[in-house]
Structures are given as C-alpha cells and as structure tokens.
Amino acid sequence: MPNQESDGFARGQRIQGYCKAIWGDGYYDIEVDTEDDDHYGYIRKESDDYYGPMLLDSGRCSSVDEACETLERMLANECKAREGKRA
C-alpha cells in the first residue's frame, strides 16, 4: 500500500522543481485552502519573512488531492511549453 505522506512529499518536491524552472530559484509556498466542500490550491514565492503575490491557483476543486494534482499538471504543462519554445 502506498504511503500517502511520502507521495505528498514527492509531489511537493516535483512542484518545487517546476516552480524553480518557471520562476527561478527560491522556496515556493504551496497551500490548499478549504471553504465548505471546495478546495483551492495556490502557490506563492517566499521572500525573506513574507510570501509574495499569488503566482498560480488551481481554481475550485472537489478535494485536496485534486487541487494539488491540478497545480502540478498546470506547472508541468507550462514547463513543457517553455521547452518547446527553446527547441
């Protein structure tokens, strides 16, 4: 049975890697907020002792997993599009 905690850590590492490829080095805050039964994922770049503006949001999702998957998919697609422009 897969370990959800290690799967979540691996996803977080992949998302951090995509963020760095798109927006440069640094640490990116990945959060999911829940309001009623809706979940919203978003990413902001950490800067010194505050978080910068929102760089990406997932839109409304039905679960925390869906919000994280949506963020990861959006970032992966952006990285692929940027690689295509360089080729």
PDB file of N, CA, C and O in Angstrom:
ATOM      1  N   MET A   1       0.849  -1.189   0.000  1.00  0.00           N
ATOM      2  CA  MET A   1       0.000   0.000   0.000  1.00  0.00           C
ATOM      3  C   MET A   1       0.890   1.245   0.000  1.00  0.00           C
ATOM      4  O   MET A   1       1.793   1.350   0.830  1.00  0.00           O
ATOM      5  N   PRO A   2       0.651   2.199  -0.922  1.00  0.00           N
ATOM      6  CA  PRO A   2       1.480   3.397  -0.977  1.00  0.00           C
ATOM      7  C   PRO A   2       1.329   4.250   0.272  1.00  0.00           C
ATOM      8  O   PRO A   2       0.257   4.299   0.875  1.00  0.00           O
ATOM      9  N   ASN A   3       2.388   4.907   0.650  1.00  0.00           N
ATOM     10  CA  ASN A   3       2.396   5.784   1.802  1.00  0.00           C
ATOM     11  C   ASN A   3       2.001   7.188   1.349  1.00  0.00           C
ATOM     12  O   ASN A   3       2.728   7.830   0.591  1.00  0.00           O
ATOM     13  N   GLN A   4       0.843   7.661   1.819  1.00  0.00           N
ATOM     14  CA  GLN A   4       0.339   8.973   1.395  1.00  0.00           C
ATOM     15  C   GLN A   4       1.295  10.097   1.761  1.00  0.00           C
ATOM     16  O   GLN A   4       1.442  11.062   1.011  1.00  0.00           O
ATOM     17  N   GLU A   5       1.947   9.974   2.916  1.00  0.00           N
ATOM     18  CA  GLU A   5       2.856  11.033   3.346  1.00  0.00           C
ATOM     19  C   GLU A   5       4.046  11.136   2.397  1.00  0.00           C
ATOM     20  O   GLU A   5       4.437  12.240   2.016  1.00  0.00           O
ATOM     21  N   SER A   6       4.633   9.991   2.007  1.00  0.00           N
ATOM     22  CA  SER A   6       5.775  10.048   1.088  1.00  0.00           C
ATOM     23  C   SER A   6       5.329  10.457  -0.310  1.00  0.00           C
ATOM     24  O   SER A   6       6.077  11.128  -1.021  1.00  0.00           O
ATOM     25  N   ASP A   7       4.113  10.062  -0.718  1.00  0.00           N
ATOM     26  CA  ASP A   7       3.577  10.506  -2.013  1.00  0.00           C
ATOM     27  C   ASP A   7       3.393  12.017  -2.024  1.00  0.00           C
ATOM     28  O   ASP A   7       3.713  12.677  -3.012  1.00  0.00           O
ATOM     29  N   GLY A   8       2.879  12.565  -0.931  1.00  0.00           N
ATOM     30  CA  GLY A   8       2.695  14.013  -0.825  1.00  0.00           C
ATOM     31  C   GLY A   8       4.018  14.748  -0.831  1.00  0.00           C
ATOM     32  O   GLY A   8       4.131  15.824  -1.418  1.00  0.00           O
ATOM     33  N   PHE A   9       5.029  14.171  -0.176  1.00  0.00           N
ATOM     34  CA  PHE A   9       6.354  14.781  -0.171  1.00  0.00           C
ATOM     35  C   PHE A   9       6.938  14.784  -1.581  1.00  0.00           C
ATOM     36  O   PHE A   9       7.500  15.787  -2.020  1.00  0.00           O
ATOM     37  N   ALA A  10       6.807  13.669  -2.286  1.00  0.00           N
ATOM     38  CA  ALA A  10       7.317  13.574  -3.658  1.00  0.00           C
ATOM     39  C   ALA A  10       6.623  14.583  -4.563  1.00  0.00           C
ATOM     40  O   ALA A  10       7.270  15.234  -5.384  1.00  0.00           O
ATOM     41  N   ARG A  11       5.307  14.714  -4.414  1.00  0.00           N
ATOM     42  CA  ARG A  11       4.569  15.699  -5.222  1.00  0.00           C
ATOM     43  C   ARG A  11       5.056  17.103  -4.906  1.00  0.00           C
ATOM     44  O   ARG A  11       5.256  17.906  -5.817  1.00  0.00           O
ATOM     45  N   GLY A  12       5.248  17.410  -3.638  1.00  0.00           N
ATOM     46  CA  GLY A  12       5.738  18.723  -3.244  1.00  0.00           C
ATOM     47  C   GLY A  12       7.108  19.019  -3.845  1.00  0.00           C
ATOM     48  O   GLY A  12       7.372  20.144  -4.268  1.00  0.00           O
ATOM     49  N   GLN A  13       7.977  18.014  -3.885  1.00  0.00           N
ATOM     50  CA  GLN A  13       9.298  18.181  -4.484  1.00  0.00           C
ATOM     51  C   GLN A  13       9.187  18.441  -5.984  1.00  0.00           C
ATOM     52  O   GLN A  13       9.896  19.289  -6.526  1.00  0.00           O
ATOM     53  N   ARG A  14       8.295  17.707  -6.651  1.00  0.00           N
ATOM     54  CA  ARG A  14       8.100  17.938  -8.092  1.00  0.00           C
ATOM     55  C   ARG A  14       7.574  19.341  -8.345  1.00  0.00           C
ATOM     56  O   ARG A  14       8.048  20.031  -9.247  1.00  0.00           O
ATOM     57  N   ILE A  15       6.592  19.768  -7.551  1.00  0.00           N
ATOM     58  CA  ILE A  15       6.020  21.110  -7.713  1.00  0.00           C
ATOM     59  C   ILE A  15       7.094  22.173  -7.471  1.00  0.00           C
ATOM     60  O   ILE A  15       7.171  23.151  -8.215  1.00  0.00           O
ATOM     61  N   GLN A  16       7.926  21.990  -6.435  1.00  0.00           N
ATOM     62  CA  GLN A  16       9.015  22.943  -6.186  1.00  0.00           C
ATOM     63  C   GLN A  16       9.938  23.018  -7.398  1.00  0.00           C
ATOM     64  O   GLN A  16      10.355  24.106  -7.795  1.00  0.00           O
ATOM     65  N   GLY A  17      10.260  21.862  -7.989  1.00  0.00           N
ATOM     66  CA  GLY A  17      11.131  21.830  -9.166  1.00  0.00           C
ATOM     67  C   GLY A  17      10.531  22.567 -10.351  1.00  0.00           C
ATOM     68  O   GLY A  17      11.226  23.315 -11.038  1.00  0.00           O
ATOM     69  N   TYR A  18       9.231  22.356 -10.593  1.00  0.00           N
ATOM     70  CA  TYR A  18       8.556  23.071 -11.685  1.00  0.00           C
ATOM     71  C   TYR A  18       8.578  24.578 -11.435  1.00  0.00           C
ATOM     72  O   TYR A  18       8.834  25.363 -12.349  1.00  0.00           O
ATOM     73  N   CYS A  19       8.305  24.976 -10.188  1.00  0.00           N
ATOM     74  CA  CYS A  19       8.297  26.405  -9.848  1.00  0.00           C
ATOM     75  C   CYS A  19       9.655  27.037 -10.121  1.00  0.00           C
ATOM     76  O   CYS A  19       9.739  28.131 -10.679  1.00  0.00           O
ATOM     77  N   LYS A  20      10.715  26.343  -9.726  1.00  0.00           N
ATOM     78  CA  LYS A  20      12.064  26.871  -9.937  1.00  0.00           C
ATOM     79  C   LYS A  20      12.382  26.979 -11.424  1.00  0.00           C
ATOM     80  O   LYS A  20      13.043  27.924 -11.855  1.00  0.00           O
ATOM     81  N   ALA A  21      11.909  26.010 -12.206  1.00  0.00           N
ATOM     82  CA  ALA A  21      12.149  26.056 -13.652  1.00  0.00           C
ATOM     83  C   ALA A  21      11.423  27.239 -14.292  1.00  0.00           C
ATOM     84  O   ALA A  21      11.911  27.819 -15.262  1.00  0.00           O
ATOM     85  N   ILE A  22      10.272  27.590 -13.756  1.00  0.00           N
ATOM     86  CA  ILE A  22       9.457  28.664 -14.335  1.00  0.00           C
ATOM     87  C   ILE A  22       9.843  30.035 -13.774  1.00  0.00           C
ATOM     88  O   ILE A  22      10.049  30.979 -14.537  1.00  0.00           O
ATOM     89  N   TRP A  23       9.943  30.149 -12.447  1.00  0.00           N
ATOM     90  CA  TRP A  23      10.117  31.455 -11.803  1.00  0.00           C
ATOM     91  C   TRP A  23      11.486  31.679 -11.175  1.00  0.00           C
ATOM     92  O   TRP A  23      11.733  32.751 -10.621  1.00  0.00           O
ATOM     93  N   GLY A  24      12.375  30.709 -11.244  1.00  0.00           N
ATOM     94  CA  GLY A  24      13.715  30.880 -10.694  1.00  0.00           C
ATOM     95  C   GLY A  24      13.883  30.273  -9.312  1.00  0.00           C
ATOM     96  O   GLY A  24      12.930  29.802  -8.691  1.00  0.00           O
ATOM     97  N   ASP A  25      15.128  30.301  -8.854  1.00  0.00           N
ATOM     98  CA  ASP A  25      15.457  29.716  -7.551  1.00  0.00           C
ATOM     99  C   ASP A  25      14.680  30.382  -6.432  1.00  0.00           C
ATOM    100  O   ASP A  25      14.248  31.529  -6.544  1.00  0.00           O
ATOM    101  N   GLY A  26      14.514  29.640  -5.356  1.00  0.00           N
ATOM    102  CA  GLY A  26      13.807  30.126  -4.181  1.00  0.00           C
ATOM    103  C   GLY A  26      12.946  29.024  -3.618  1.00  0.00           C
ATOM    104  O   GLY A  26      12.953  27.895  -4.109  1.00  0.00           O
ATOM    105  N   TYR A  27      12.204  29.363  -2.585  1.00  0.00           N
ATOM    106  CA  TYR A  27      11.262  28.419  -1.986  1.00  0.00           C
ATOM    107  C   TYR A  27       9.855  28.903  -2.293  1.00  0.00           C
ATOM    108  O   TYR A  27       9.550  30.090  -2.181  1.00  0.00           O
ATOM    109  N   TYR A  28       9.010  27.971  -2.678  1.00  0.00           N
ATOM    110  CA  TYR A  28       7.640  28.297  -3.065  1.00  0.00           C
ATOM    111  C   TYR A  28       6.666  27.694  -2.069  1.00  0.00           C
ATOM    112  O   TYR A  28       6.729  26.503  -1.763  1.00  0.00           O
ATOM    113  N   ASP A  29       5.778  28.517  -1.575  1.00  0.00           N
ATOM    114  CA  ASP A  29       4.747  28.106  -0.629  1.00  0.00           C
ATOM    115  C   ASP A  29       3.595  27.496  -1.414  1.00  0.00           C
ATOM    116  O   ASP A  29       3.007  28.151  -2.276  1.00  0.00           O
ATOM    117  N   ILE A  30       3.273  26.243  -1.115  1.00  0.00           N
ATOM    118  CA  ILE A  30       2.186  25.526  -1.782  1.00  0.00           C
ATOM    119  C   ILE A  30       1.116  25.295  -0.722  1.00  0.00           C
ATOM    120  O   ILE A  30       1.363  24.626   0.282  1.00  0.00           O
ATOM    121  N   GLU A  31      -0.057  25.842  -0.943  1.00  0.00           N
ATOM    122  CA  GLU A  31      -1.118  25.717   0.056  1.00  0.00           C
ATOM    123  C   GLU A  31      -2.433  25.331  -0.592  1.00  0.00           C
ATOM    124  O   GLU A  31      -2.686  25.618  -1.762  1.00  0.00           O
ATOM    125  N   VAL A  32      -3.261  24.672   0.203  1.00  0.00           N
ATOM    126  CA  VAL A  32      -4.628  24.369  -0.216  1.00  0.00           C
ATOM    127  C   VAL A  32      -5.548  24.877   0.883  1.00  0.00           C
ATOM    128  O   VAL A  32      -5.439  24.457   2.035  1.00  0.00           O
ATOM    129  N   ASP A  33      -6.451  25.779   0.528  1.00  0.00           N
ATOM    130  CA  ASP A  33      -7.464  26.276   1.450  1.00  0.00           C
ATOM    131  C   ASP A  33      -8.765  25.548   1.182  1.00  0.00           C
ATOM    132  O   ASP A  33      -9.081  25.187   0.049  1.00  0.00           O
ATOM    133  N   THR A  34      -9.512  25.344   2.259  1.00  0.00           N
ATOM    134  CA  THR A  34     -10.795  24.667   2.144  1.00  0.00           C
ATOM    135  C   THR A  34     -11.890  25.596   2.641  1.00  0.00           C
ATOM    136  O   THR A  34     -11.790  26.187   3.716  1.00  0.00           O
ATOM    137  N   GLU A  35     -12.931  25.711   1.837  1.00  0.00           N
ATOM    138  CA  GLU A  35     -14.089  26.516   2.201  1.00  0.00           C
ATOM    139  C   GLU A  35     -15.319  25.684   1.888  1.00  0.00           C
ATOM    140  O   GLU A  35     -15.590  25.374   0.728  1.00  0.00           O
ATOM    141  N   ASP A  36     -16.060  25.324   2.923  1.00  0.00           N
ATOM    142  CA  ASP A  36     -17.180  24.396   2.796  1.00  0.00           C
ATOM    143  C   ASP A  36     -16.642  23.103   2.185  1.00  0.00           C
ATOM    144  O   ASP A  36     -15.754  22.490   2.778  1.00  0.00           O
ATOM    145  N   ASP A  37     -17.126  22.670   1.055  1.00  0.00           N
ATOM    146  CA  ASP A  37     -16.639  21.440   0.418  1.00  0.00           C
ATOM    147  C   ASP A  37     -15.741  21.740  -0.775  1.00  0.00           C
ATOM    148  O   ASP A  37     -15.438  20.839  -1.557  1.00  0.00           O
ATOM    149  N   ASP A  38     -15.317  22.973  -0.927  1.00  0.00           N
ATOM    150  CA  ASP A  38     -14.467  23.363  -2.051  1.00  0.00           C
ATOM    151  C   ASP A  38     -13.028  23.546  -1.573  1.00  0.00           C
ATOM    152  O   ASP A  38     -12.774  23.981  -0.449  1.00  0.00           O
ATOM    153  N   HIS A  39     -12.104  23.205  -2.451  1.00  0.00           N
ATOM    154  CA  HIS A  39     -10.677  23.285  -2.141  1.00  0.00           C
ATOM    155  C   HIS A  39      -9.992  24.111  -3.223  1.00  0.00           C
ATOM    156  O   HIS A  39     -10.267  23.949  -4.412  1.00  0.00           O
ATOM    157  N   TYR A  40      -9.096  24.997  -2.795  1.00  0.00           N
ATOM    158  CA  TYR A  40      -8.392  25.888  -3.704  1.00  0.00           C
ATOM    159  C   TYR A  40      -6.896  25.776  -3.428  1.00  0.00           C
ATOM    160  O   TYR A  40      -6.452  26.045  -2.312  1.00  0.00           O
ATOM    161  N   GLY A  41      -6.118  25.382  -4.429  1.00  0.00           N
ATOM    162  CA  GLY A  41      -4.671  25.312  -4.273  1.00  0.00           C
ATOM    163  C   GLY A  41      -4.035  26.552  -4.858  1.00  0.00           C
ATOM    164  O   GLY A  41      -4.507  27.089  -5.861  1.00  0.00           O
ATOM    165  N   TYR A  42      -2.961  27.009  -4.231  1.00  0.00           N
ATOM    166  CA  TYR A  42      -2.253  28.162  -4.782  1.00  0.00           C
ATOM    167  C   TYR A  42      -0.775  28.118  -4.420  1.00  0.00           C
ATOM    168  O   TYR A  42      -0.365  27.427  -3.488  1.00  0.00           O
ATOM    169  N   ILE A  43       0.003  28.862  -5.168  1.00  0.00           N
ATOM    170  CA  ILE A  43       1.448  28.917  -4.984  1.00  0.00           C
ATOM    171  C   ILE A  43       1.884  30.377  -4.904  1.00  0.00           C
ATOM    172  O   ILE A  43       1.460  31.220  -5.694  1.00  0.00           O
ATOM    173  N   ARG A  44       2.746  30.648  -3.922  1.00  0.00           N
ATOM    174  CA  ARG A  44       3.371  31.967  -3.781  1.00  0.00           C
ATOM    175  C   ARG A  44       4.856  31.758  -3.516  1.00  0.00           C
ATOM    176  O   ARG A  44       5.241  30.742  -2.938  1.00  0.00           O
ATOM    177  N   LYS A  45       5.680  32.689  -3.923  1.00  0.00           N
ATOM    178  CA  LYS A  45       7.117  32.597  -3.663  1.00  0.00           C
ATOM    179  C   LYS A  45       7.421  33.240  -2.321  1.00  0.00           C
ATOM    180  O   LYS A  45       6.992  34.358  -2.037  1.00  0.00           O
ATOM    181  N   GLU A  46       8.173  32.511  -1.497  1.00  0.00           N
ATOM    182  CA  GLU A  46       8.584  33.041  -0.205  1.00  0.00           C
ATOM    183  C   GLU A  46       9.745  34.006  -0.405  1.00  0.00           C
ATOM    184  O   GLU A  46      10.685  33.719  -1.145  1.00  0.00           O
ATOM    185  N   SER A  47       9.668  35.139   0.255  1.00  0.00           N
ATOM    186  CA  SER A  47      10.704  36.155   0.132  1.00  0.00           C
ATOM    187  C   SER A  47      11.013  36.704   1.518  1.00  0.00           C
ATOM    188  O   SER A  47      10.170  37.365   2.126  1.00  0.00           O
ATOM    189  N   ASP A  48      12.209  36.436   2.020  1.00  0.00           N
ATOM    190  CA  ASP A  48      12.613  36.831   3.371  1.00  0.00           C
ATOM    191  C   ASP A  48      11.584  36.357   4.385  1.00  0.00           C
ATOM    192  O   ASP A  48      11.427  35.151   4.578  1.00  0.00           O
ATOM    193  N   ASP A  49      10.881  37.275   5.037  1.00  0.00           N
ATOM    194  CA  ASP A  49       9.926  36.848   6.054  1.00  0.00           C
ATOM    195  C   ASP A  49       8.471  37.100   5.643  1.00  0.00           C
ATOM    196  O   ASP A  49       7.611  37.310   6.498  1.00  0.00           O
ATOM    197  N   TYR A  50       8.203  37.078   4.352  1.00  0.00           N
ATOM    198  CA  TYR A  50       6.814  37.192   3.896  1.00  0.00           C
ATOM    199  C   TYR A  50       6.650  36.416   2.595  1.00  0.00           C
ATOM    200  O   TYR A  50       7.630  36.067   1.937  1.00  0.00           O
ATOM    201  N   TYR A  51       5.414  36.156   2.240  1.00  0.00           N
ATOM    202  CA  TYR A  51       5.118  35.498   0.978  1.00  0.00           C
ATOM    203  C   TYR A  51       4.716  36.544  -0.039  1.00  0.00           C
ATOM    204  O   TYR A  51       3.991  37.488   0.275  1.00  0.00           O
ATOM    205  N   GLY A  52       5.187  36.370  -1.248  1.00  0.00           N
ATOM    206  CA  GLY A  52       4.858  37.291  -2.319  1.00  0.00           C
ATOM    207  C   GLY A  52       3.446  37.063  -2.830  1.00  0.00           C
ATOM    208  O   GLY A  52       2.669  36.319  -2.232  1.00  0.00           O
ATOM    209  N   PRO A  53       3.123  37.710  -3.938  1.00  0.00           N
ATOM    210  CA  PRO A  53       1.784  37.571  -4.514  1.00  0.00           C
ATOM    211  C   PRO A  53       1.557  36.154  -5.045  1.00  0.00           C
ATOM    212  O   PRO A  53       2.504  35.411  -5.302  1.00  0.00           O
ATOM    213  N   MET A  54       0.315  35.807  -5.200  1.00  0.00           N
ATOM    214  CA  MET A  54      -0.043  34.502  -5.731  1.00  0.00           C
ATOM    215  C   MET A  54       0.463  34.389  -7.171  1.00  0.00           C
ATOM    216  O   MET A  54       0.231  35.275  -7.994  1.00  0.00           O
ATOM    217  N   LEU A  55       1.153  33.291  -7.459  1.00  0.00           N
ATOM    218  CA  LEU A  55       1.682  33.050  -8.796  1.00  0.00           C
ATOM    219  C   LEU A  55       0.760  32.155  -9.624  1.00  0.00           C
ATOM    220  O   LEU A  55       0.701  32.269 -10.848  1.00  0.00           O
ATOM    221  N   LEU A  56       0.046  31.267  -8.938  1.00  0.00           N
ATOM    222  CA  LEU A  56      -0.798  30.298  -9.635  1.00  0.00           C
ATOM    223  C   LEU A  56      -1.868  29.802  -8.687  1.00  0.00           C
ATOM    224  O   LEU A  56      -1.598  29.587  -7.506  1.00  0.00           O
ATOM    225  N   ASP A  57      -3.074  29.619  -9.186  1.00  0.00           N
ATOM    226  CA  ASP A  57      -4.102  28.981  -8.358  1.00  0.00           C
ATOM    227  C   ASP A  57      -4.840  27.938  -9.179  1.00  0.00           C
ATOM    228  O   ASP A  57      -4.976  28.056 -10.397  1.00  0.00           O
ATOM    229  N   SER A  58      -5.306  26.926  -8.486  1.00  0.00           N
ATOM    230  CA  SER A  58      -5.931  25.775  -9.134  1.00  0.00           C
ATOM    231  C   SER A  58      -7.372  26.019  -9.545  1.00  0.00           C
ATOM    232  O   SER A  58      -7.917  25.286 -10.370  1.00  0.00           O
ATOM    233  N   GLY A  59      -7.982  27.029  -8.983  1.00  0.00           N
ATOM    234  CA  GLY A  59      -9.433  27.167  -9.148  1.00  0.00           C
ATOM    235  C   GLY A  59     -10.121  26.208  -8.175  1.00  0.00           C
ATOM    236  O   GLY A  59      -9.454  25.516  -7.407  1.00  0.00           O
ATOM    237  N   ARG A  60     -11.419  26.168  -8.209  1.00  0.00           N
ATOM    238  CA  ARG A  60     -12.195  25.345  -7.276  1.00  0.00           C
ATOM    239  C   ARG A  60     -12.049  23.871  -7.618  1.00  0.00           C
ATOM    240  O   ARG A  60     -12.212  23.474  -8.771  1.00  0.00           O
ATOM    241  N   CYS A  61     -11.740  23.064  -6.610  1.00  0.00           N
ATOM    242  CA  CYS A  61     -11.584  21.617  -6.778  1.00  0.00           C
ATOM    243  C   CYS A  61     -12.424  20.898  -5.727  1.00  0.00           C
ATOM    244  O   CYS A  61     -12.822  21.490  -4.724  1.00  0.00           O
ATOM    245  N   SER A  62     -12.687  19.615  -5.968  1.00  0.00           N
ATOM    246  CA  SER A  62     -13.550  18.865  -5.054  1.00  0.00           C
ATOM    247  C   SER A  62     -12.788  18.184  -3.932  1.00  0.00           C
ATOM    248  O   SER A  62     -13.412  17.656  -3.011  1.00  0.00           O
ATOM    249  N   SER A  63     -11.448  18.177  -3.974  1.00  0.00           N
ATOM    250  CA  SER A  63     -10.657  17.562  -2.906  1.00  0.00           C
ATOM    251  C   SER A  63      -9.276  18.214  -2.851  1.00  0.00           C
ATOM    252  O   SER A  63      -8.862  18.903  -3.783  1.00  0.00           O
ATOM    253  N   VAL A  64      -8.582  17.984  -1.752  1.00  0.00           N
ATOM    254  CA  VAL A  64      -7.217  18.482  -1.607  1.00  0.00           C
ATOM    255  C   VAL A  64      -6.335  17.846  -2.679  1.00  0.00           C
ATOM    256  O   VAL A  64      -5.532  18.531  -3.312  1.00  0.00           O
ATOM    257  N   ASP A  65      -6.486  16.523  -2.883  1.00  0.00           N
ATOM    258  CA  ASP A  65      -5.698  15.831  -3.912  1.00  0.00           C
ATOM    259  C   ASP A  65      -5.924  16.429  -5.293  1.00  0.00           C
ATOM    260  O   ASP A  65      -4.974  16.634  -6.048  1.00  0.00           O
ATOM    261  N   GLU A  66      -7.183  16.709  -5.624  1.00  0.00           N
ATOM    262  CA  GLU A  66      -7.478  17.289  -6.937  1.00  0.00           C
ATOM    263  C   GLU A  66      -6.816  18.658  -7.085  1.00  0.00           C
ATOM    264  O   GLU A  66      -6.293  18.980  -8.153  1.00  0.00           O
ATOM    265  N   ALA A  67      -6.833  19.463  -6.025  1.00  0.00           N
ATOM    266  CA  ALA A  67      -6.207  20.786  -6.078  1.00  0.00           C
ATOM    267  C   ALA A  67      -4.698  20.651  -6.314  1.00  0.00           C
ATOM    268  O   ALA A  67      -4.130  21.384  -7.124  1.00  0.00           O
ATOM    269  N   CYS A  68      -4.055  19.724  -5.613  1.00  0.00           N
ATOM    270  CA  CYS A  68      -2.614  19.515  -5.782  1.00  0.00           C
ATOM    271  C   CYS A  68      -2.301  18.953  -7.165  1.00  0.00           C
ATOM    272  O   CYS A  68      -1.343  19.383  -7.808  1.00  0.00           O
ATOM    273  N   GLU A  69      -3.092  18.005  -7.620  1.00  0.00           N
ATOM    274  CA  GLU A  69      -2.897  17.436  -8.960  1.00  0.00           C
ATOM    275  C   GLU A  69      -3.061  18.505 -10.031  1.00  0.00           C
ATOM    276  O   GLU A  69      -2.317  18.529 -11.012  1.00  0.00           O
ATOM    277  N   THR A  70      -4.028  19.383  -9.845  1.00  0.00           N
ATOM    278  CA  THR A  70      -4.276  20.457 -10.812  1.00  0.00           C
ATOM    279  C   THR A  70      -3.080  21.403 -10.875  1.00  0.00           C
ATOM    280  O   THR A  70      -2.630  21.761 -11.963  1.00  0.00           O
ATOM    281  N   LEU A  71      -2.562  21.809  -9.712  1.00  0.00           N
ATOM    282  CA  LEU A  71      -1.385  22.676  -9.691  1.00  0.00           C
ATOM    283  C   LEU A  71      -0.206  22.006 -10.394  1.00  0.00           C
ATOM    284  O   LEU A  71       0.476  22.626 -11.209  1.00  0.00           O
ATOM    285  N   GLU A  72       0.025  20.733 -10.068  1.00  0.00           N
ATOM    286  CA  GLU A  72       1.151  20.022 -10.672  1.00  0.00           C
ATOM    287  C   GLU A  72       0.992  19.914 -12.186  1.00  0.00           C
ATOM    288  O   GLU A  72       1.955  20.110 -12.927  1.00  0.00           O
ATOM    289  N   ARG A  73      -0.205  19.607 -12.640  1.00  0.00           N
ATOM    290  CA  ARG A  73      -0.457  19.481 -14.081  1.00  0.00           C
ATOM    291  C   ARG A  73      -0.249  20.817 -14.794  1.00  0.00           C
ATOM    292  O   ARG A  73       0.353  20.863 -15.866  1.00  0.00           O
ATOM    293  N   MET A  74      -0.748  21.906 -14.197  1.00  0.00           N
ATOM    294  CA  MET A  74      -0.582  23.223 -14.804  1.00  0.00           C
ATOM    295  C   MET A  74       0.894  23.597 -14.920  1.00  0.00           C
ATOM    296  O   MET A  74       1.326  24.123 -15.945  1.00  0.00           O
ATOM    297  N   LEU A  75       1.656  23.326 -13.878  1.00  0.00           N
ATOM    298  CA  LEU A  75       3.082  23.635 -13.886  1.00  0.00           C
ATOM    299  C   LEU A  75       3.830  22.772 -14.898  1.00  0.00           C
ATOM    300  O   LEU A  75       4.690  23.270 -15.625  1.00  0.00           O
ATOM    301  N   ALA A  76       3.506  21.484 -14.945  1.00  0.00           N
ATOM    302  CA  ALA A  76       4.161  20.575 -15.895  1.00  0.00           C
ATOM    303  C   ALA A  76       3.885  21.026 -17.330  1.00  0.00           C
ATOM    304  O   ALA A  76       4.785  21.020 -18.170  1.00  0.00           O
ATOM    305  N   ASN A  77       2.651  21.413 -17.606  1.00  0.00           N
ATOM    306  CA  ASN A  77       2.304  21.883 -18.950  1.00  0.00           C
ATOM    307  C   ASN A  77       3.059  23.157 -19.313  1.00  0.00           C
ATOM    308  O   ASN A  77       3.499  23.313 -20.452  1.00  0.00           O
ATOM    309  N   GLU A  78       3.211  24.066 -18.359  1.00  0.00           N
ATOM    310  CA  GLU A  78       3.961  25.301 -18.609  1.00  0.00           C
ATOM    311  C   GLU A  78       5.432  24.995 -18.882  1.00  0.00           C
ATOM    312  O   GLU A  78       6.032  25.597 -19.773  1.00  0.00           O
ATOM    313  N   CYS A  79       6.012  24.074 -18.131  1.00  0.00           N
ATOM    314  CA  CYS A  79       7.410  23.693 -18.370  1.00  0.00           C
ATOM    315  C   CYS A  79       7.575  23.076 -19.751  1.00  0.00           C
ATOM    316  O   CYS A  79       8.539  23.380 -20.454  1.00  0.00           O
ATOM    317  N   LYS A  80       6.648  22.216 -20.146  1.00  0.00           N
ATOM    318  CA  LYS A  80       6.712  21.597 -21.477  1.00  0.00           C
ATOM    319  C   LYS A  80       6.583  22.656 -22.568  1.00  0.00           C
ATOM    320  O   LYS A  80       7.283  22.594 -23.578  1.00  0.00           O
ATOM    321  N   ALA A  81       5.701  23.616 -22.373  1.00  0.00           N
ATOM    322  CA  ALA A  81       5.515  24.674 -23.371  1.00  0.00           C
ATOM    323  C   ALA A  81       6.786  25.506 -23.483  1.00  0.00           C
ATOM    324  O   ALA A  81       7.176  25.883 -24.588  1.00  0.00           O
ATOM    325  N   ARG A  82       7.431  25.795 -22.377  1.00  0.00           N
ATOM    326  CA  ARG A  82       8.665  26.585 -22.413  1.00  0.00           C
ATOM    327  C   ARG A  82       9.791  25.803 -23.082  1.00  0.00           C
ATOM    328  O   ARG A  82      10.597  26.380 -23.811  1.00  0.00           O
ATOM    329  N   GLU A  83       9.853  24.503 -22.842  1.00  0.00           N
ATOM    330  CA  GLU A  83      10.877  23.674 -23.501  1.00  0.00           C
ATOM    331  C   GLU A  83      10.665  23.663 -24.999  1.00  0.00           C
ATOM    332  O   GLU A  83      11.631  23.700 -25.761  1.00  0.00           O
ATOM    333  N   GLY A  84       9.412  23.613 -25.439  1.00  0.00           N
ATOM    334  CA  GLY A  84       9.097  23.624 -26.864  1.00  0.00           C
ATOM    335  C   GLY A  84       9.521  24.910 -27.542  1.00  0.00           C
ATOM    336  O   GLY A  84       9.913  24.898 -28.709  1.00  0.00           O
ATOM    337  N   LYS A  85       9.447  26.017 -26.826  1.00  0.00           N
ATOM    338  CA  LYS A  85       9.842  27.325 -27.386  1.00  0.00           C
ATOM    339  C   LYS A  85      11.351  27.417 -27.531  1.00  0.00           C
ATOM    340  O   LYS A  85      11.848  28.135 -28.398  1.00  0.00           O
ATOM    341  N   ARG A  86      12.096  26.685 -26.677  1.00  0.00           N
ATOM    342  CA  ARG A  86      13.557  26.721 -26.743  1.00  0.00           C
ATOM    343  C   ARG A  86      14.109  25.822 -27.835  1.00  0.00           C
ATOM    344  O   ARG A  86      15.220  26.033 -28.322  1.00  0.00           O
ATOM    345  N   ALA A  87      13.333  24.820 -28.218  1.00  0.00           N
ATOM    346  CA  ALA A  87      13.823  23.840 -29.216  1.00  0.00           C
ATOM    347  C   ALA A  87      13.886  24.419 -30.610  1.00  0.00           C
ATOM    348  O   ALA A  87      14.275  23.725 -31.550  1.00  0.00           O
TER     349      ALA A  87
END
